[in-house]
Amino acid sequence: MPDYGSIIIRGARENNLKNVSLDIPKRKISVFTGVSGSGKSSLVFGTIAAESQRLINETYPSFVQQFMPRYGQPDADQLENISAAIIVDQQRLGGNSRSTVATVTDAAQMLRVLFSRLGEPKLGPPSLYSYNDPRGMCPDCEGIGQVAAMDMAAVIDESKSLNQGALLPKDFAVDTWYWEIYKNSGLFDMDKPISKYSAEERENLLNLDDGRKIKVGKIGLTYEGVVAKLKKGLGSKDPESLQPHVLREYEKIFTRATCPACHGTRLNQQALNSKVNGRNIAELSAMQVSELAVFVRGIEAPQVGPMLEALALRLENLVTIGLGYLSLDRESSTLSGGESQRVKMVRHLGSSLTDITYVFDEPSVGLHPHDVGRLAGLMQQLRDKGNTVLIVEHKPDMIAIADHVVDMGPFAGSKGGEVVYEGDYAGLLTSGTLTGNHISKHQSIKDKVRKADGALRIEHARLNNLKDVSVSIPRGVLTAVSGVAGSGKSSLIQGCLPQAYPDTIIIDQNLARGSRRSNTATYTGILDNVRKAFAKANGVDAALFSANSKGACPDCNGLGVIYTDLAHLDPMITTCETCEGKRFLPEVLEHHLRGRSISDVYLMSIAEAVDFFTEPAIAKILGSLDDVGLGYLTLGQPLSTLSGGERQRLKLAAELGKKGNIYVLDEPTTGLHMNDVDTLIGLFDRLVDAGSSVIVIEHNLDVISRADWVIDLGPGAGQDGGKIQFEGVPGDLAKAKHSLTGQHLAGR
């Protein structure tokens, strides 16, 4: 085989890397593995991808560069032979309610062109089929598919008068400007309860909007009824763009209801009347992608042959990648991290670019073992087109496709950052590293299972694709819920179970939307005790050690970095020159606790902090974080930089030590090395032994093997799923030939 050269890395020291030197072969698949926090991401993302993006940015004129994200030069002695890198990460796609699977994959544009050529009656330009164009959108909901419906119980207390505070939104409280307008309008008896208003008075209070002016003091203000005012103001806003405190007010008053005019299709009647083979564009967008691919293949129209072929290929790629259960009208903000990554991947599979470096962050996240093989095939397809593929991965099936393996370790954080093995897959198996040892060693199927103490019943569940499912989930044991992606696991466990048992605690991958100040230490609540410990040791005020108070650097306000807003682009982040990233005033840093400053504490990893802090309240929380495998995170690490799996384990740490709860965890092994999965299984056992019921939605066969009970859904995804395939102990699942999960469990 020809030698296409290598990406040359010498002396890489980014984050915890310890002078790493490597030659990574080009036009090959290289998999980077190792325990969580061992330095894989620092090497692949922080060094190779960052340098590629920095060099590309430098080719633009300096005027353009000032509007682009700025990448510092990675800390390395030599980086050579780097090609343009495309990062396909697990960052959720987000976007507002106009962003769907169709718009993200460009399938929307292809469908619109198709309808503009073949639709009957013919409308002409493709934009007439777009809900983002005024000519195609439903005029009532402006192409959103939903309208804001108002909960009047959250707007008016019928038992009170206006003087008693009948208007409940805070902007309409007694003595506010809006209240003064109603008082000075002369239309109402301010002491009469709203329930006793005549029909005319009620109409005036709620809906009157004729532009009349009302004098409040010396100012003339326009009168608007309460409902009219709320609809024009708060109701017209996109909830996703609101600040948390405004969002809380919005959610109290407004619910989103399907638009009665377009029935949620987002389009006007003209666009909905135009059809291809008896279906309109909204009906095609609502179809499951796997069904739509077959429908598109069935359209016979040689005049648009190339467009039909391109659309069918894109849809078939979505099916191949394990997303055939999605519909094109699914909002992109509702996709999980793994789904988002695979949707992005589809765009690159059809690309004509070659000699690109593709960088993937755990592409197998959220995939059943059955789908991992197909994903591996797509990676090989990218390589065979002449690209270099770099994959950060933990799953043995994905590591096995590598032409070249780099195993980082030996452990996490300061005890990692070294290359412990480099070579082919066969060599890894005999290398003696943690990864090498775990690939050939599986958790044995549990033979002595715990006895349940009761059951959690779900009756006749029909949410999403569930087909009248009734199931008993045993209490007081570890239950694994398995099945291919899209089979109905989350609908059953995260959708239906909490409705039947509202005290269910869902430990998912979302954290409350924090500010830029939110970090590991603030989230866990240890900072108060840390500040007190510093204050006591130095005989000064604890507020000095708060990054939000008097000890903070005045230039960066205690953040350590300066954020420069670049309008629609991501903000530019630079280290604060005044405090050099240390967050605090120089005089604060002179105060020490056992030889360390408060700035040093922010830089400590959790594992270091466990050894450093002897204070009981701090040590207990840090111990829990270390137990869930987060010992490599620093205390000052912003929450926004955490992966989905890390966020979930941060929440899990807060629950350790509690008793008698129902816990639901959605794929908790996300981002975990096989060695860390063993630790996680031990934590589940701790929760169950403390009297809790733990239900885990999982693809990982080690977790399924160690469960007391397994519920398997399927047989396929989307419309082909939604049925119980198996209920019982793991040993019996391995014998269930009709279950895909059972087949993979037996085949280990």
C-alpha positions in Angstrom: 0.0 0.0 0.0 1.3 3.5 -0.8 2.6 5.6 2.1 0.8 8.9 2.3 2.9 10.2 5.1 2.0 11.0 8.7 0.8 13.8 10.9 3.9 14.5 12.9 3.5 15.5 16.6 6.6 16.2 18.8 6.5 17.3 22.4 2.8 17.9 22.9 2.0 19.4 26.3 -1.6 20.6 26.0 -3.5 20.2 29.3 -2.2 17.0 30.9 -0.1 15.7 28.0 3.4 14.8 29.0 5.7 15.6 26.0 3.8 13.3 23.7 5.5 12.5 20.3 3.6 10.5 17.7 3.4 9.8 13.9 -0.3 9.3 12.9 -0.6 7.7 9.4 -2.6 9.7 6.9 -5.6 8.2 4.9 -6.0 5.6 7.6 -8.4 5.2 10.5 -6.7 6.0 13.8 -8.6 5.3 17.0 -7.6 7.1 20.3 -8.6 5.3 23.4 -7.8 5.2 27.1 -9.6 5.9 30.4 -11.7 9.0 30.8 -9.4 12.0 31.4 -6.3 10.3 30.1 -5.6 13.0 27.5 -7.3 11.7 24.3 -9.3 14.8 23.7 -6.3 17.1 24.5 -4.3 15.3 21.8 -7.0 15.0 19.1 -9.1 18.1 19.7 -6.8 20.4 21.7 -3.7 19.8 19.6 -4.3 18.3 16.1 -7.8 19.8 15.3 -7.0 23.2 17.0 -3.8 23.6 15.0 -5.6 22.8 11.8 -8.3 25.4 12.4 -5.7 28.0 13.5 -3.7 27.5 10.3 -6.8 27.7 8.1 -7.9 30.9 9.9 -4.5 32.5 9.2 -5.1 32.2 5.5 -7.8 34.8 5.7 -7.1 38.6 5.7 -6.6 40.1 9.1 -9.8 42.1 8.8 -11.8 38.8 8.4 -9.8 37.1 11.1 -11.1 39.5 13.8 -14.6 38.1 13.2 -13.5 34.5 13.5 -13.0 32.3 16.6 -9.4 32.7 17.7 -7.3 29.6 18.4 -4.1 29.8 20.4 -1.2 27.9 19.2 -1.2 24.4 20.9 1.6 23.8 23.4 3.9 21.5 21.3 7.4 21.6 19.9 6.5 20.5 16.4 3.2 19.9 14.5 3.6 19.1 10.8 1.8 17.6 7.8 -1.6 18.6 9.1 -4.5 18.8 6.7 -7.8 20.6 7.0 -9.8 19.2 9.8 -13.6 18.8 10.1 -14.8 18.1 13.7 -17.9 16.1 14.0 -18.6 16.3 17.8 -21.5 15.5 20.1 -22.4 19.1 20.6 -26.2 19.2 20.4 -27.4 20.9 17.2 -29.7 23.3 19.1 -31.2 25.9 16.8 -34.6 27.4 17.1 -37.9 25.8 16.3 -37.4 26.4 12.6 -34.4 24.2 12.5 -35.3 20.6 11.7 -33.6 17.3 10.6 -34.6 18.4 7.0 -32.9 21.8 7.2 -29.8 20.4 8.9 -29.3 17.7 6.3 -30.3 19.9 3.3 -33.1 17.4 2.5 -35.6 20.3 2.9 -34.1 22.2 -0.1 -34.0 19.0 -2.2 -37.7 18.3 -1.4 -38.7 21.9 -2.2 -37.0 21.7 -5.6 -38.7 18.3 -6.3 -42.1 19.8 -5.5 -41.5 22.9 -7.6 -40.8 20.6 -10.7 -43.3 17.8 -10.0 -46.0 19.1 -7.7 -49.6 19.3 -8.9 -51.0 21.9 -9.0 -47.7 23.6 -9.9 -46.7 26.5 -7.8 -43.4 27.5 -9.4 -40.4 28.6 -7.3 -39.2 26.2 -4.5 -39.6 29.0 -1.9 -43.4 28.6 -2.1 -43.0 25.3 -0.3 -40.9 26.8 2.5 -42.3 27.5 6.0 -39.4 30.0 6.4 -40.6 32.1 3.5 -43.6 34.4 4.0 -45.0 33.1 0.6 -45.1 29.5 1.9 -45.6 29.8 5.6 -48.9 29.5 7.4 -50.0 33.1 8.2 -51.5 32.2 11.6 -48.4 30.6 13.2 -45.8 32.2 10.8 -44.3 28.8 10.0 -43.7 27.6 13.6 -46.6 25.0 13.5 -47.6 26.1 17.0 -49.3 29.0 18.6 -49.0 30.4 22.1 -52.1 29.3 24.1 -52.7 31.2 27.3 -53.5 29.7 30.7 -56.0 32.3 32.1 -55.6 30.9 35.6 -52.0 32.2 35.6 -53.2 35.6 34.2 -56.2 36.5 36.4 -57.4 35.6 39.9 -61.2 35.8 39.4 -61.9 36.1 43.1 -60.0 39.4 43.5 -60.5 43.0 42.3 -57.9 45.0 40.4 -57.0 46.8 43.7 -56.4 43.5 45.4 -54.0 42.3 42.7 -56.3 40.3 40.3 -53.7 40.6 37.5 -51.1 37.9 38.3 -48.2 38.5 35.8 -45.6 40.6 37.7 -45.6 43.4 35.0 -49.3 43.9 35.8 -49.0 43.9 39.6 -50.7 46.7 41.7 -48.9 50.1 41.2 -47.1 49.1 38.0 -47.4 51.2 34.8 -49.8 48.7 33.2 -52.0 48.6 36.3 -52.1 52.4 36.4 -53.4 52.4 32.8 -56.4 50.2 33.8 -57.0 52.3 36.9 -56.9 55.6 34.9 -59.0 54.3 32.0 -62.3 54.9 33.8 -63.6 51.5 32.4 -63.5 49.5 35.7 -64.7 49.5 39.3 -61.3 48.9 40.9 -62.8 47.2 44.0 -65.2 44.8 42.1 -64.0 41.1 41.9 -63.3 40.1 38.3 -65.9 37.2 38.6 -68.6 39.8 38.9 -67.6 41.7 35.7 -70.2 42.1 32.9 -69.3 40.6 29.5 -68.4 44.1 28.2 -66.1 44.9 31.2 -64.4 41.5 30.8 -63.9 42.1 27.0 -62.4 45.6 27.8 -60.1 44.3 30.4 -58.8 41.3 28.4 -59.0 42.2 24.6 -59.7 45.9 24.0 -57.0 47.2 21.7 -58.3 50.2 19.8 -55.3 52.5 20.2 -56.9 54.9 22.7 -54.6 56.9 24.9 -54.9 57.0 28.7 -53.3 59.8 30.8 -51.1 58.5 33.6 -49.7 61.5 35.5 -48.5 63.7 32.6 -47.8 60.9 30.2 -50.2 59.6 27.5 -50.0 55.8 27.3 -51.7 53.5 24.8 -54.4 51.2 26.3 -54.1 47.5 25.6 -56.2 44.6 27.2 -54.2 42.2 29.3 -54.4 39.3 26.8 -53.6 41.6 23.9 -50.7 43.0 25.7 -49.3 39.6 26.7 -49.7 38.2 23.2 -47.8 41.1 21.6 -45.1 41.2 24.3 -44.1 37.9 26.0 -46.2 35.7 23.7 -44.5 36.8 20.5 -41.0 35.8 21.8 -39.2 32.6 21.0 -39.0 30.8 24.4 -35.6 29.3 23.5 -34.1 32.8 23.4 -35.4 34.0 26.7 -33.3 34.5 29.9 -34.1 31.9 32.6 -36.1 34.3 34.8 -38.2 35.5 31.8 -38.7 31.9 30.6 -40.1 30.9 34.0 -42.7 33.7 33.7 -43.4 32.7 30.0 -43.9 29.0 31.0 -46.4 30.0 33.7 -48.6 31.9 31.3 -48.1 30.3 27.9 -48.3 26.7 26.6 -47.6 25.9 23.0 -50.6 24.4 21.2 -50.8 23.0 17.6 -51.7 25.7 15.2 -55.5 25.2 14.3 -55.0 26.7 10.8 -52.2 24.4 9.5 -52.5 21.6 12.0 -48.8 21.8 12.8 -47.6 21.5 9.2 -46.3 25.1 9.2 -47.3 25.7 5.6 -50.2 27.7 4.0 -53.1 26.0 2.2 -51.7 26.6 -1.3 -48.5 24.7 -0.5 -50.4 21.9 1.2 -52.7 21.4 -1.9 -49.7 20.7 -4.2 -48.9 17.0 -4.3 -46.5 14.5 -5.7 -47.8 10.9 -6.0 -50.8 11.8 -3.9 -48.7 13.3 -0.9 -48.0 16.9 0.0 -44.5 18.1 1.3 -45.7 18.2 4.9 -46.9 14.6 4.8 -43.5 13.5 3.3 -41.6 15.4 6.0 -43.7 13.7 8.7 -42.9 10.2 7.4 -40.3 8.1 9.0 -37.0 8.5 7.1 -36.8 4.8 6.3 -40.3 4.9 4.7 -39.6 8.2 2.9 -36.5 6.7 1.3 -38.7 3.9 -0.3 -41.3 6.5 -1.4 -38.7 8.7 -3.1 -37.2 5.7 -4.9 -40.7 5.0 -6.2 -41.1 8.4 -7.9 -40.6 8.0 -11.7 -39.5 11.3 -13.1 -36.4 11.2 -15.4 -36.4 15.0 -15.7 -35.4 15.3 -12.1 -33.4 12.0 -11.9 -30.2 13.4 -10.4 -32.1 15.3 -7.7 -34.2 12.2 -6.8 -31.0 10.1 -6.6 -29.2 12.6 -4.3 -32.2 12.8 -2.0 -32.7 9.0 -1.8 -28.9 8.6 -1.1 -29.1 11.2 1.7 -32.1 9.5 3.3 -30.6 6.0 2.9 -27.4 7.3 4.7 -29.6 8.4 7.6 -31.0 4.8 7.7 -27.6 3.2 7.5 -26.3 5.4 10.3 -29.2 4.2 12.6 -31.5 7.2 12.3 -34.1 5.7 10.0 -36.7 6.2 12.8 -36.5 10.0 12.7 -38.8 12.1 10.6 -37.5 15.2 8.6 -39.8 17.5 10.5 -38.2 16.6 13.9 -36.8 19.7 15.5 -33.0 19.6 15.7 -33.0 20.9 19.3 -34.8 17.7 20.4 -32.0 15.4 19.2 -29.6 13.8 21.7 -25.8 14.4 21.4 -25.3 11.1 19.6 -28.1 11.7 17.2 -26.8 15.2 16.5 -23.4 13.8 15.7 -24.7 11.2 13.3 -26.9 13.8 11.5 -23.9 16.0 11.0 -22.0 12.9 9.7 -24.6 12.4 6.9 -23.6 15.7 5.4 -20.0 14.6 5.0 -20.7 11.2 3.6 -22.0 12.7 0.3 -19.1 15.3 0.1 -16.7 15.3 -2.8 -13.8 16.6 -0.7 -10.9 14.3 -0.2 -7.7 14.4 1.8 -9.6 15.9 4.8 -9.0 14.9 8.4 -12.3 13.9 10.0 -12.3 14.0 13.8 -15.1 12.1 15.6 -15.9 12.2 19.3 -17.3 8.8 20.3 -19.5 8.4 17.2 -21.0 5.1 18.6 -22.7 6.9 21.5 -26.4 6.0 21.7 -26.0 3.1 19.3 -27.1 -0.5 19.9 -24.3 -3.1 19.2 -26.4 -4.1 16.1 -25.9 -0.6 14.6 -22.2 -0.2 15.5 -21.1 -2.4 12.7 -23.0 -0.2 10.1 -21.3 2.9 11.6 -17.9 1.2 11.3 -18.7 0.7 7.6 -19.3 4.4 7.1 -16.0 5.3 8.7 -14.3 2.9 6.3 -16.1 4.6 3.5 -14.7 8.0 4.5 -11.2 6.5 4.7 -11.5 4.8 1.3 -12.4 8.2 -0.3 -8.9 9.3 0.6 -9.5 10.9 4.0 -7.7 10.6 7.4 -10.2 9.5 10.1 -9.4 10.2 13.8 -11.8 8.7 16.3 -11.9 9.1 20.1 -13.7 5.9 21.2 -14.2 3.4 24.0 -16.3 0.7 22.3 -14.3 -2.5 21.4 -16.2 -2.9 18.1 -15.1 0.6 17.0 -11.5 0.2 18.2 -11.4 -3.1 16.1 -11.8 -1.2 12.8 -8.7 0.9 13.4 -5.6 0.7 11.1 -3.7 2.4 13.9 -4.5 2.5 17.7 -3.2 5.1 20.2 -3.9 4.1 23.8 -3.5 7.0 26.3 -3.0 6.6 30.0 -2.0 5.0 32.2 -4.7 6.7 34.3 -6.7 10.0 34.4 -5.7 13.6 34.9 -2.1 14.2 36.2 -1.6 10.4 36.3 -2.3 10.2 32.5 -1.2 12.1 29.5 1.2 9.5 28.1 1.0 7.1 25.2 0.9 3.6 26.7 0.5 1.8 23.4 0.7 2.6 19.7 0.3 0.1 16.9 -2.3 -2.2 15.4 -5.4 -3.7 17.1 -3.9 -7.1 17.5 -1.0 -5.7 19.4 -3.4 -3.8 21.7 -4.9 -7.0 22.9 -1.6 -8.3 24.2 -0.2 -4.9 25.4 -1.2 -5.3 29.0 -2.7 -1.8 29.2 -6.1 -1.2 30.9 -7.8 -1.0 27.5 -6.0 -4.1 26.2 -7.0 -6.1 29.2 -10.6 -5.0 29.2 -11.3 -5.7 25.5 -11.0 -9.4 25.9 -12.5 -9.4 29.4 -16.3 -9.1 29.8 -18.6 -8.8 32.8 -20.0 -12.2 33.4 -23.8 -12.6 33.1 -25.3 -12.3 36.7 -26.6 -15.6 37.9 -27.6 -14.6 41.5 -30.1 -11.7 41.0 -31.7 -9.6 43.8 -35.3 -10.2 44.7 -37.8 -7.4 44.0 -39.9 -5.9 46.7 -42.9 -4.9 44.7 -43.4 -3.5 41.2 -43.8 -0.3 39.2 -46.7 -0.8 36.8 -47.1 1.0 33.4 -50.4 0.3 31.7 -51.3 0.6 28.0 -48.5 3.0 27.1 -49.0 4.6 23.6 -46.6 7.5 23.8 -44.8 8.1 20.4 -44.2 4.7 18.9 -45.2 2.5 21.9 -47.9 0.0 20.9 -50.2 -0.4 23.9 -47.3 -1.5 26.2 -48.1 -2.8 29.7 -45.1 -3.7 31.8 -44.0 -4.4 35.4 -40.7 -2.9 36.5 -39.4 -4.6 39.7 -38.8 -2.4 42.7 -35.6 -2.4 44.7 -33.4 -3.9 42.0 -31.2 -2.8 39.0 -33.3 -2.9 35.8 -31.7 -2.5 32.4 -33.9 -1.3 29.5 -32.4 -2.2 26.2 -33.2 -2.1 22.4 -32.0 -0.5 19.2 -32.0 3.3 19.0 -35.5 4.5 18.4 -37.2 1.4 19.7 -39.2 3.3 22.4 -36.9 2.9 25.5 -37.0 6.6 26.4 -40.7 7.0 25.6 -41.5 4.2 28.0 -39.1 5.0 30.9 -38.6 8.8 30.6 -42.1 9.6 29.2 -44.6 7.1 30.8 -42.9 6.1 34.1 -42.8 9.6 35.6 -46.5 10.1 34.7 -47.4 7.0 36.7 -44.8 7.7 39.5 -44.2 11.5 39.7 -41.5 11.0 42.4 -39.2 9.4 39.8 -35.8 11.1 39.7 -34.4 11.3 36.1 -30.6 11.7 36.0 -30.2 12.8 32.4 -27.4 14.7 30.5 -29.0 18.2 30.9 -27.9 20.6 33.6 -29.9 23.7 34.6 -28.9 26.5 32.2 -26.1 28.2 34.2 -24.2 31.3 33.6 -20.6 31.6 32.4 -19.7 31.5 36.1 -21.1 28.0 36.6 -18.4 25.4 37.1 -17.8 22.1 38.9 -17.3 23.8 42.2 -20.3 26.1 42.1 -22.6 23.3 40.9 -21.7 21.0 43.7 -21.9 23.7 46.3 -18.5 23.2 47.9 -17.3 26.8 47.4 -19.0 28.2 50.5 -17.1 25.7 52.7 -13.9 26.3 50.7 -14.2 30.1 51.3 -14.9 29.5 55.0 -11.8 27.3 55.3 -9.6 30.0 53.7 -11.2 32.8 55.8 -10.6 30.8 59.1 -7.0 29.9 58.2 -6.2 33.6 57.4 -8.5 35.5 59.8 -10.1 37.5 57.0 -13.6 37.9 55.5 -14.8 34.9 53.4 -16.2 37.2 50.7 -12.5 38.0 49.7 -12.4 34.4 48.3 -15.5 34.7 46.1 -15.0 35.2 42.4 -18.3 37.2 42.4 -17.4 39.5 45.3 -14.8 42.0 46.5 -11.7 39.8 46.0 -12.4 39.3 42.2 -10.2 40.7 39.5 -12.1 43.9 38.4 -11.2 43.5 34.7 -12.7 40.0 34.1 -15.0 40.0 37.1 -13.5 36.9 38.5 -13.9 34.8 35.3 -10.2 34.6 34.5 -11.1 35.1 30.8 -12.5 38.0 28.8 -15.5 37.2 26.5 -15.8 39.4 23.4 -19.2 39.2 21.9 -19.1 38.8 18.1 -22.8 39.1 17.4 -24.0 35.9 15.6 -20.6 34.2 15.9 -19.4 32.3 19.0 -17.9 34.8 21.5 -14.1 35.1 21.5 -12.5 34.0 24.7 -9.1 35.4 25.8 -7.2 35.0 29.1 -7.5 38.1 31.2 -4.1 39.9 31.1 -4.6 41.7 34.4 -4.9 38.6 36.6 -3.4 36.2 34.1 -6.4 33.9 34.3 -6.1 33.6 38.2 -9.5 35.3 38.8 -8.5 37.2 41.9 -6.7 40.3 43.1 -3.0 39.9 43.9 -3.5 40.6 47.6 -6.1 37.7 47.8 -3.6 35.3 46.3 -1.2 36.0 49.2 -3.6 34.2 51.6 -3.0 30.5 51.7 -4.6 27.3 53.0 -2.0 24.5 53.6 0.3 26.2 51.1 -2.3 26.7 48.3 -4.0 29.9 47.1 -7.7 30.1 46.2 -6.7 30.3 42.5 -4.7 27.0 42.9 -7.9 25.4 44.2 -9.8 26.3 41.0 -7.0 24.6 39.0 -7.0 21.4 41.2 -8.4 18.2 39.7 -11.1 16.6 41.9 -8.7 13.7 42.6 -6.0 16.1 43.9 -8.7 18.0 45.9 -9.7 14.7 47.6 -6.2 14.4 49.0 -5.9 18.1 49.8 -9.2 18.9 51.7 -9.6 17.4 55.1 -12.7 19.4 56.0 -15.6 16.8 56.3 -18.3 18.8 54.4 -15.9 19.3 51.4 -14.3 15.9 51.5 -17.7 14.0 51.3 -18.8 15.8 48.1 -15.4 15.4 46.5 -15.4 11.7 47.4 -18.7 11.2 45.6 -17.4 13.0 42.5 -14.3 10.8 42.5 -16.5 7.7 42.9 -18.5 8.5 39.7 -15.3 8.7 37.7 -14.9 12.5 37.5 -11.6 12.7 39.4 -9.9 14.2 36.3 -12.2 17.3 36.1 -10.8 20.5 37.6 -12.9 22.4 40.2 -12.9 25.5 38.0 -14.0 23.7 34.8 -16.9 25.6 33.2 -20.1 23.4 33.0 -20.5 24.4 29.4 -17.3 22.4 28.5 -18.6 19.1 30.1 -19.8 16.3 27.8 -23.3 14.8 28.2 -21.9 11.8 30.1 -19.9 14.0 32.5 -23.0 16.1 33.2 -25.0 13.0 34.0 -22.3 11.7 36.4 -22.1 15.1 38.1 -25.9 14.7 38.9 -25.4 11.1 39.9 -22.7 12.1 42.5 -25.3 14.3 44.2 -27.6 11.3 44.7 -25.1 8.9 46.3 -26.0 8.2 49.9 -29.7 8.9 49.5 -32.2 6.1 50.1 -35.4 4.7 48.8 -35.8 6.6 45.5 -36.7 5.6 41.9 -33.8 6.6 39.7 -33.8 6.6 35.9 -30.5 7.0 34.1 -30.3 7.4 30.3 -27.1 5.8 28.9 -24.8 6.6 31.9 -21.9 4.8 30.2 -21.6 7.6 27.6 -18.0 8.7 27.4 -16.7 6.0 29.8 -13.8 3.7 29.4 -14.5 0.0 30.0 -12.6 0.2 33.3 -14.8 3.1 34.4 -17.9 1.2 33.4 -17.0 -1.5 36.0 -16.8 1.3 38.7 -20.2 2.7 37.6 -21.9 -0.7 37.9 -20.5 -0.8 41.5 -22.2 2.6 42.1 -25.6 1.3 40.8 -25.2 -1.6 43.3 -24.6 0.9 46.1 -27.8 2.8 45.3 -29.8 -0.4 45.1 -28.3 -1.8 48.3 -29.4 1.5 50.0 -33.0 0.6 49.1 -33.5 2.5 45.8 -34.8 1.2 42.5 -32.4 1.9 39.6 -33.6 1.8 36.0 -30.9 2.2 33.4 -31.6 2.8 29.6 -28.5 1.2 28.2 -26.8 -0.4 25.1 -23.7 -1.4 27.0 -23.6 -5.3 27.3 -21.6 -5.2 30.5 -24.3 -3.2 32.3 -27.0 -5.4 30.9 -25.1 -8.5 32.0 -24.9 -7.2 35.6 -28.6 -6.1 35.9 -31.1 -8.0 38.0 -33.9 -7.7 35.4 -33.9 -6.7 31.7 -36.7 -5.2 29.6 -35.9 -5.3 25.8 -37.8 -3.3 23.3 -38.0 -3.6 19.6 -37.8 -5.4 17.2 -36.7 -2.4 15.2 -36.8 1.4 15.4 -39.6 3.9 15.0 -42.7 2.3 13.6 -41.0 -1.0 13.6 -40.4 -0.9 17.3 -42.5 0.0 20.4 -43.1 -3.6 21.5 -41.7 -5.6 24.5 -39.3 -8.3 23.1 -38.2 -9.7 26.4 -38.7 -9.4 30.1 -36.6 -11.4 32.5 -33.1 -12.1 34.0 -30.0 -11.5 31.8 -29.2 -15.2 31.6 -32.6 -15.9 29.9 -32.1 -12.9 27.6 -28.9 -14.5 26.2 -31.1 -17.5 25.1 -33.8 -15.3 23.5 -33.0 -15.8 19.8 -35.7 -13.3 18.6 -34.1 -10.4 20.5 -31.2 -8.5 18.8 -29.8 -7.6 22.3 -30.0 -11.3 23.3 -28.2 -12.3 20.1 -25.3 -9.9 20.9 -25.2 -10.9 24.5 -25.0 -14.6 23.6 -22.3 -13.9 20.9 -19.8 -12.4 23.3 
